[in-house]
């Protein structure tokens, strides 16, 4: 792409991939932690956490 006689580049593919890989890895680890954290937590603790969260966002749950 040229603009006023100057060639502009958007960057290399490995640099763009590396820029995306960090946040994607953090999101995957957070999701994995939440999934297994919820899977192995005592049931009452999960219910109370979900219940309080729904009330915090003014979402009816009863």
N, CA, C and O atoms as a Tinker XYZ file with bonds, in Angstrom:
   248  protein
     1  N      0.855000   -1.169000    0.000000    73     2
     2  CA     0.000000    0.000000    0.000000    64     1     3
     3  C      0.900000    1.229000    0.000000    63     2     4     5
     4  O      1.879000    1.291000    0.743000    81     3
     5  N      0.571000    2.176000   -0.812000    73     3     6
     6  CA     1.347000    3.406000   -0.856000    64     5     7
     7  C      0.474000    4.566000   -0.432000    63     6     8     9
     8  O     -0.725000    4.615000   -0.705000    81     7
     9  N      1.113000    5.487000    0.237000    73     7    10
    10  CA     0.414000    6.686000    0.682000    64     9    11
    11  C      1.380000    7.850000    0.527000    63    10    12    13
    12  O      2.391000    7.921000    1.225000    81    11
    13  N      1.077000    8.743000   -0.369000    73    11    14
    14  CA     1.905000    9.916000   -0.653000    64    13    15
    15  C      3.336000    9.507000   -0.980000    63    14    16    17
    16  O      4.288000   10.141000   -0.525000    81    15
    17  N      3.484000    8.440000   -1.773000    73    15    18
    18  CA     4.806000    8.009000   -2.197000    64    17    19
    19  C      5.568000    7.202000   -1.168000    63    18    20    21
    20  O      6.722000    6.854000   -1.418000    81    19
    21  N      4.978000    6.884000   -0.017000    73    19    22
    22  CA     5.650000    6.114000    1.025000    64    21    23
    23  C      5.005000    4.741000    1.126000    63    22    24    25
    24  O      3.781000    4.610000    1.124000    81    23
    25  N      5.836000    3.737000    1.214000    73    23    26
    26  CA     5.309000    2.385000    1.345000    64    25    27
    27  C      5.056000    2.092000    2.817000    63    26    28    29
    28  O      5.938000    2.271000    3.656000    81    27
    29  N      3.837000    1.638000    3.124000    73    27    30
    30  CA     3.465000    1.321000    4.503000    64    29    31
    31  C      3.296000   -0.178000    4.619000    63    30    32    33
    32  O      2.716000   -0.811000    3.736000    81    31
    33  N      3.796000   -0.750000    5.699000    73    31    34
    34  CA     3.619000   -2.178000    5.947000    64    33    35
    35  C      2.834000   -2.361000    7.229000    63    34    36    37
    36  O      2.865000   -1.510000    8.119000    81    35
    37  N      2.144000   -3.459000    7.313000    73    35    38
    38  CA     1.340000   -3.734000    8.498000    64    37    39
    39  C      2.068000   -4.602000    9.502000    63    38    40    41
    40  O      1.531000   -4.863000   10.579000    81    39
    41  N      3.267000   -5.058000    9.192000    73    39    42
    42  CA     4.012000   -5.899000   10.119000    64    41    43
    43  C      4.088000   -7.316000    9.609000    63    42    44    45
    44  O      3.396000   -7.692000    8.663000    81    43
    45  N      4.927000   -8.090000   10.241000    73    43    46
    46  CA     5.108000   -9.468000    9.800000    64    45    47
    47  C      4.103000  -10.391000   10.467000    63    46    48    49
    48  O      3.548000  -10.079000   11.520000    81    47
    49  N      3.883000  -11.520000    9.838000    73    47    50
    50  CA     2.925000  -12.497000   10.371000    64    49    51
    51  C      3.373000  -13.045000   11.727000    63    50    52    53
    52  O      2.533000  -13.155000   12.620000    81    51
    53  N      4.659000  -13.398000   11.937000    73    51    54
    54  CA     5.055000  -13.899000   13.263000    64    53    55
    55  C      4.863000  -12.867000   14.375000    63    54    56    57
    56  O      4.517000  -13.236000   15.497000    81    55
    57  N      5.078000  -11.593000   14.086000    73    55    58
    58  CA     4.880000  -10.562000   15.102000    64    57    59
    59  C      3.399000  -10.438000   15.449000    63    58    60    61
    60  O      3.047000  -10.279000   16.617000    81    59
    61  N      2.540000  -10.511000   14.452000    73    59    62
    62  CA     1.103000  -10.426000   14.709000    64    61    63
    63  C      0.629000  -11.647000   15.483000    63    62    64    65
    64  O     -0.200000  -11.530000   16.385000    81    63
    65  N      1.154000  -12.819000   15.135000    73    63    66
    66  CA     0.779000  -14.049000   15.832000    64    65    67
    67  C      1.216000  -13.986000   17.293000    63    66    68    69
    68  O      0.484000  -14.415000   18.185000    81    67
    69  N      2.410000  -13.452000   17.533000    73    67    70
    70  CA     2.916000  -13.354000   18.902000    64    69    71
    71  C      2.088000  -12.354000   19.710000    63    70    72    73
    72  O      1.883000  -12.541000   20.910000    81    71
    73  N      1.617000  -11.304000   19.059000    73    71    74
    74  CA     0.803000  -10.297000   19.740000    64    73    75
    75  C     -0.541000  -10.875000   20.174000    63    74    76    77
    76  O     -1.073000  -10.484000   21.213000    81    75
    77  N     -1.090000  -11.794000   19.399000    73    75    78
    78  CA    -2.379000  -12.413000   19.702000    64    77    79
    79  C     -2.230000  -13.578000   20.662000    63    78    80    81
    80  O     -3.136000  -13.857000   21.447000    81    79
    81  N     -1.087000  -14.264000   20.607000    73    79    82
    82  CA    -0.891000  -15.478000   21.389000    64    81    83
    83  C     -0.937000  -15.228000   22.897000    63    82    84    85
    84  O     -1.486000  -16.049000   23.632000    81    83
    85  N     -0.386000  -14.134000   23.366000    73    83    86
    86  CA    -0.369000  -13.831000   24.803000    64    85    87
    87  C     -1.768000  -13.731000   25.401000    63    86    88    89
    88  O     -2.092000  -14.482000   26.321000    81    87
    89  N     -2.599000  -12.829000   24.905000    73    87    90
    90  CA    -3.956000  -12.722000   25.442000    64    89    91
    91  C     -4.775000  -14.002000   25.267000    63    90    92    93
    92  O     -5.585000  -14.340000   26.130000    81    91
    93  N     -4.570000  -14.718000   24.153000    73    91    94
    94  CA    -5.305000  -15.965000   23.934000    64    93    95
    95  C     -4.898000  -17.011000   24.966000    63    94    96    97
    96  O     -5.744000  -17.756000   25.461000    81    95
    97  N     -3.615000  -17.070000   25.292000    73    95    98
    98  CA    -3.137000  -18.018000   26.298000    64    97    99
    99  C     -3.684000  -17.678000   27.679000    63    98   100   101
   100  O     -4.096000  -18.568000   28.424000    81    99
   101  N     -3.689000  -16.406000   28.017000    73    99   102
   102  CA    -4.236000  -15.977000   29.314000    64   101   103
   103  C     -5.731000  -16.305000   29.396000    63   102   104   105
   104  O     -6.199000  -16.783000   30.430000    81   103
   105  N     -6.479000  -16.054000   28.328000    73   103   106
   106  CA    -7.912000  -16.360000   28.316000    64   105   107
   107  C     -8.151000  -17.858000   28.442000    63   106   108   109
   108  O     -9.068000  -18.283000   29.146000    81   107
   109  N     -7.335000  -18.665000   27.764000    73   107   110
   110  CA    -7.490000  -20.121000   27.845000    64   109   111
   111  C     -7.186000  -20.623000   29.250000    63   110   112   113
   112  O     -7.904000  -21.477000   29.770000    81   111
   113  N     -6.133000  -20.106000   29.868000    73   111   114
   114  CA    -5.797000  -20.524000   31.229000    64   113   115
   115  C     -6.872000  -20.100000   32.228000    63   114   116   117
   116  O     -7.205000  -20.855000   33.142000    81   115
   117  N     -7.408000  -18.906000   32.058000    73   115   118
   118  CA    -8.481000  -18.450000   32.940000    64   117   119
   119  C     -9.724000  -19.328000   32.783000    63   118   120   121
   120  O    -10.341000  -19.723000   33.772000    81   119
   121  N    -10.084000  -19.628000   31.543000    73   119   122
   122  CA   -11.231000  -20.497000   31.302000    64   121   123
   123  C    -11.019000  -21.891000   31.874000    63   122   124   125
   124  O    -11.931000  -22.463000   32.469000    81   123
   125  N     -9.829000  -22.436000   31.698000    73   123   126
   126  CA    -9.492000  -23.758000   32.234000    64   125   127
   127  C     -9.593000  -23.755000   33.754000    63   126   128   129
   128  O    -10.133000  -24.688000   34.349000    81   127
   129  N     -9.067000  -22.698000   34.382000    73   127   130
   130  CA    -9.130000  -22.581000   35.835000    64   129   131
   131  C    -10.574000  -22.478000   36.320000    63   130   132   133
   132  O    -10.951000  -23.121000   37.300000    81   131
   133  N    -11.377000  -21.671000   35.634000    73   131   134
   134  CA   -12.778000  -21.529000   36.044000    64   133   135
   135  C    -13.554000  -22.829000   35.869000    63   134   136   137
   136  O    -14.374000  -23.188000   36.714000    81   135
   137  N    -13.297000  -23.525000   34.781000    73   135   138
   138  CA   -14.001000  -24.775000   34.523000    64   137   139
   139  C    -13.674000  -25.817000   35.587000    63   138   140   141
   140  O    -14.576000  -26.425000   36.162000    81   139
   141  N    -12.390000  -26.022000   35.846000    73   139   142
   142  CA   -12.019000  -27.034000   36.821000    64   141   143
   143  C    -12.207000  -26.548000   38.251000    63   142   144   145
   144  O    -12.452000  -27.353000   39.149000    81   143
   145  N    -12.097000  -25.248000   38.474000    73   143   146
   146  CA   -12.388000  -24.708000   39.800000    64   145   147
   147  C    -13.850000  -24.912000   40.155000    63   146   148   149
   148  O    -14.180000  -25.257000   41.290000    81   147
   149  N    -14.725000  -24.699000   39.181000    73   147   150
   150  CA   -16.151000  -24.915000   39.421000    64   149   151
   151  C    -16.460000  -26.407000   39.524000    63   150   152   153
   152  O    -17.356000  -26.809000   40.266000    81   151
   153  N    -15.728000  -27.214000   38.789000    73   151   154
   154  CA   -15.976000  -28.655000   38.808000    64   153   155
   155  C    -15.599000  -29.329000   40.117000    63   154   156   157
   156  O    -16.223000  -30.314000   40.512000    81   155
   157  N    -14.595000  -28.812000   40.786000    73   155   158
   158  CA   -14.121000  -29.458000   42.012000    64   157   159
   159  C    -14.472000  -28.693000   43.284000    63   158   160   161
   160  O    -14.100000  -29.119000   44.378000    81   159
   161  N    -15.173000  -27.585000   43.162000    73   159   162
   162  CA   -15.583000  -26.828000   44.347000    64   161   163
   163  C    -16.793000  -27.495000   44.995000    63   162   164   165
   164  O    -17.573000  -28.162000   44.316000    81   163
   165  N    -16.949000  -27.319000   46.295000    73   163   166
   166  CA   -18.158000  -27.851000   46.939000    64   165   167
   167  C    -19.415000  -27.194000   46.347000    63   166   168   169
   168  O    -19.403000  -26.015000   45.994000    81   167
   169  N    -20.475000  -27.960000   46.248000    73   167   170
   170  CA   -21.691000  -27.495000   45.586000    64   169   171
   171  C    -22.281000  -26.246000   46.236000    63   170   172   173
   172  O    -22.714000  -25.331000   45.535000    81   171
   173  N    -22.303000  -26.199000   47.564000    73   171   174
   174  CA   -22.893000  -25.050000   48.247000    64   173   175
   175  C    -22.120000  -23.771000   47.932000    63   174   176   177
   176  O    -22.720000  -22.710000   47.761000    81   175
   177  N    -20.818000  -23.864000   47.855000    73   175   178
   178  CA   -20.010000  -22.681000   47.557000    64   177   179
   179  C    -20.305000  -22.162000   46.150000    63   178   180   181
   180  O    -20.387000  -20.952000   45.935000    81   179
   181  N    -20.464000  -23.073000   45.200000    73   179   182
   182  CA   -20.783000  -22.662000   43.833000    64   181   183
   183  C    -22.152000  -22.010000   43.753000    63   182   184   185
   184  O    -22.330000  -20.981000   43.102000    81   183
   185  N    -23.119000  -22.626000   44.426000    73   183   186
   186  CA   -24.472000  -22.069000   44.387000    64   185   187
   187  C    -24.489000  -20.669000   44.983000    63   186   188   189
   188  O    -25.077000  -19.753000   44.406000    81   187
   189  N    -23.853000  -20.501000   46.123000    73   187   190
   190  CA   -23.854000  -19.189000   46.775000    64   189   191
   191  C    -23.136000  -18.144000   45.926000    63   190   192   193
   192  O    -23.583000  -16.999000   45.847000    81   191
   193  N    -22.035000  -18.523000   45.295000    73   191   194
   194  CA   -21.305000  -17.578000   44.455000    64   193   195
   195  C    -22.142000  -17.177000   43.242000    63   194   196   197
   196  O    -22.213000  -15.997000   42.896000    81   195
   197  N    -22.769000  -18.148000   42.603000    73   195   198
   198  CA   -23.603000  -17.840000   41.434000    64   197   199
   199  C    -24.821000  -17.022000   41.844000    63   198   200   201
   200  O    -25.220000  -16.093000   41.142000    81   199
   201  N    -25.400000  -17.370000   42.969000    73   199   202
   202  CA   -26.582000  -16.670000   43.474000    64   201   203
   203  C    -26.249000  -15.213000   43.773000    63   202   204   205
   204  O    -26.982000  -14.313000   43.364000    81   203
   205  N    -25.158000  -14.977000   44.477000    73   203   206
   206  CA   -24.764000  -13.605000   44.811000    64   205   207
   207  C    -24.405000  -12.812000   43.557000    63   206   208   209
   208  O    -24.693000  -11.619000   43.469000    81   207
   209  N    -23.780000  -13.473000   42.595000    73   207   210
   210  CA   -23.418000  -12.791000   41.355000    64   209   211
   211  C    -24.661000  -12.375000   40.584000    63   210   212   213
   212  O    -24.719000  -11.269000   40.045000    81   211
   213  N    -25.649000  -13.250000   40.529000    73   211   214
   214  CA   -26.884000  -12.890000   39.824000    64   213   215
   215  C    -27.562000  -11.706000   40.490000    63   214   216   217
   216  O    -28.072000  -10.824000   39.799000    81   215
   217  N    -27.578000  -11.666000   41.809000    73   215   218
   218  CA   -28.190000  -10.549000   42.504000    64   217   219
   219  C    -27.378000   -9.271000   42.299000    63   218   220   221
   220  O    -27.950000   -8.184000   42.213000    81   219
   221  N    -26.063000   -9.388000   42.222000    73   219   222
   222  CA   -25.226000   -8.212000   41.995000    64   221   223
   223  C    -25.555000   -7.547000   40.674000    63   222   224   225
   224  O    -25.548000   -6.320000   40.575000    81   223
   225  N    -25.846000   -8.352000   39.653000    73   223   226
   226  CA   -26.186000   -7.809000   38.342000    64   225   227
   227  C    -27.686000   -7.582000   38.179000    63   226   228   229
   228  O    -28.152000   -7.355000   37.062000    81   227
   229  N    -28.440000   -7.639000   39.255000    73   227   230
   230  CA   -29.894000   -7.417000   39.264000    64   229   231
   231  C    -30.620000   -8.385000   38.339000    63   230   232   233
   232  O    -31.616000   -8.022000   37.712000    81   231
   233  N    -30.128000   -9.602000   38.253000    73   231   234
   234  CA   -30.743000  -10.642000   37.446000    64   233   235
   235  C    -31.565000  -11.541000   38.354000    63   234   236   237
   236  O    -31.014000  -12.133000   39.283000    81   235
   237  N    -32.862000  -11.662000   38.117000    73   235   238
   238  CA   -33.683000  -12.498000   39.003000    64   237   239
   239  C    -33.312000  -13.982000   38.879000    63   238   240   241
   240  O    -33.057000  -14.485000   37.785000    81   239
   241  N    -33.288000  -14.653000   40.006000    73   239   242
   242  CA   -32.910000  -16.062000   39.965000    64   241   243
   243  C    -33.893000  -16.930000   40.750000    63   242   244   245
   244  O    -33.658000  -18.129000   40.900000    81   243
   245  N    -34.980000  -16.360000   41.251000    73   243   246
   246  CA   -35.955000  -17.159000   41.995000    64   245   247
   247  C    -37.277000  -17.168000   41.255000    63   246   248
   248  O    -38.237000  -17.787000   41.714000    81   247
